[in-house]
Amino acid sequence: MYRKLFFIATVIAAMTSCSNGGNGAAEKDAVDTVKVDTLKRGTFDEPFTAQGKVKASKYADLAFETSLPIKAVYVRNGQSVTSGQRIAELDMFKMSNAIEQAKKQVEQARLNMQDVIISQGYDPDKPQTVPENIKQLAQVKSGYSLALSQLDAAKHDIGSGTLTAPFAGVVANLSIQPHSISQAGTTVCRIIATDEMEVEFKVMEGDLCIVKVGSMVTITPIATKAAQYEARVMDINPMVDENGAVSVRAKLKADRNLFDGMNVEVSFTRHIENVTIVPRQVIVIRNGRHVIFTYDNGVARQHYVSIRHEAKGQCVVETADDLKGNSLLVVAGHETISEGEKIARSK
């Protein structure tokens, strides 16, 4: 009985040993299956973003020239105005009275001038017979020239008593009310032109090659992100500030949803030509370095690479070895393979 059991155990052990030996041989002969794709060279589109501010291309700050009561204000903040439209008006009584007084002074000075001409032996009713030096003497002694200047000043004051829009636009920063006293030279409102606006943003000097005069950029308001606007770069300030940045301005068409001083995101695309482009997921790290694999007649070839640019799951890489543009890049199954290992292409 014991002999029979010993014999059966020996046979089972022998069979198990043979089975394990067969599996080891099969495992030794097995190769990893990978998916490959042709390595690409071409133009890489790298997005670039910067923070900027919307600014009015043209605006005018309006102010009264004299301190008088404000009779009326005809507009409100945000209102659209046309060129020449009234903005506000001062009480004209004092200015109208000043004109009447100036006219009387001119008339009195004219009579005094005639007296001076007569005293010099000439007929004031025959001005062609009066020498030029006598005319000048009479104007000065009579105060006629001064009276004319005062009349012109009074007319100018009454003309400046009504503020009008110098061009079509919208009203901003309106700070006056009827019946208050105007302050001479103090801005009462700003008229912002509505035909076009501009965006100012900064680019680091190292990225200055990305943007050029005439190139297009996309403008997105940071607060809403509800719409995008196209703008064209109009100038680049040829100075670098203390932070190593250069100021750039781009022109865009005005829109009722764009306001002077609005914060926006400026985005555009940098085109990098004739570079090697690989999917980000094919890059693995071996010995602390970035690596990609290629398929070479059934053998895995390892290439150390440097990532230069990355966007939207794609990378621009550089390699020190002679990596051909038509090489077969391993794009799947590369996680476990190594240099010189036999691999098979999936079908």
Secondary structure, DSSP 8 states (H G I E B T S, - for coil): -HHHHHHHHHHHHHHHHHHHHHHHHHHHH--EEEEEEE-EEEEEEEEEEEEEEEEESSEEEEE-SS--BEEEE---TT-EE-TT-EEEEE--HHHHHHHHHHHHHHHHHHHHHHHHHHHTT--TT-GGGS-HHHHHHHHHHHTHHHHHHHHHHHHHHHHHTEEE-SSSEEEE-----TTSB--TT-EEEEEEESSEEEEEEEEEGGGGGG--TT-EEEEEETTT----EEEEEEEEEEEE-TTSEEEEEEEEE--TT--TT-EEEEEEEEEEEEEEEEEGGG-EEETTEEEEEEEETTEEEEEEEEEEEEETTEEEEEESS---TT-EEEEES-SS--TT-BEEE--
